[in-house]
């Protein structure tokens, strides 16, 4: 019985060490890099200056409203 407890602890310790590793994984790097590039393109000269700012604000506000409604529905359905 003591051996199984030690094995569970060592497995948890291995998992924790893997998560806290200082080597950045490719997934972590790309998950931080790609949204940054996307927001730079949206806010920069490619889209931000060529489209009417009122339209961008309306789209962003509508998107926030839809996502808020989705989160409310998810909370009421107990899916989260």
C-alpha positions in Angstrom: 0.0 0.0 0.0 2.8 2.4 0.8 4.4 1.8 -2.6 1.3 2.8 -4.5 1.1 6.0 -2.6 4.7 6.8 -3.4 4.2 6.0 -7.0 1.2 8.4 -7.2 3.2 11.1 -5.6 6.2 10.6 -7.9 3.8 10.6 -10.9 2.3 13.9 -9.7 5.7 15.3 -9.1 6.8 14.4 -12.6 3.7 16.0 -14.1 4.3 19.2 -12.0 7.9 19.3 -13.1 6.9 18.9 -16.7 4.4 21.8 -16.4 6.8 24.1 -14.7 9.7 23.3 -17.0 11.6 26.3 -18.2 11.8 25.0 -21.8 9.0 26.6 -23.7 7.1 24.1 -25.8 6.2 24.9 -29.4 2.5 24.8 -28.5 3.0 27.4 -25.8 5.1 29.6 -28.1 2.6 29.5 -31.0 -0.4 30.0 -28.7 1.1 33.3 -27.6 2.6 34.3 -30.9 -0.3 33.8 -33.3 -2.9 35.9 -31.5 -0.3 38.7 -31.2 0.3 38.7 -34.9 -3.5 38.6 -35.6 -4.2 41.5 -33.3 -1.3 43.5 -34.8 -2.8 43.0 -38.3 -6.3 43.9 -37.2 -5.2 47.0 -35.2 -2.5 48.0 -37.6 -2.6 49.5 -41.1 -4.0 46.5 -42.9 -7.5 46.6 -41.4 -7.6 49.2 -38.7 -6.9 52.1 -41.0 -8.7 50.9 -44.1 -12.1 50.2 -42.5 -14.4 52.7 -40.9 -13.7 52.6 -37.1 -17.4 52.7 -36.3 -17.9 49.4 -38.1 -15.0 47.9 -36.2 -16.5 49.0 -32.9 -19.9 47.7 -33.9 -18.5 44.3 -34.8 -16.4 44.1 -31.6 -19.4 45.1 -29.5 -21.7 42.6 -31.2 -19.1 39.9 -30.8 -18.8 40.6 -27.1 -22.6 40.5 -26.8 -22.9 37.2 -28.5 -20.1 35.7 -26.4 -21.7 37.0 -23.2 -25.0 35.4 -24.2 -23.2 32.2 -25.0 -21.6 32.2 -21.6 -24.9 32.9 -19.8 -26.6 30.0 -21.7 -23.7 27.7 -20.9 -23.9 28.7 -17.2 -27.7 28.1 -17.1 -27.4 24.7 -18.8 -24.6 23.6 -16.5 -22.2 22.8 -19.3 -19.2 24.6 -17.9 
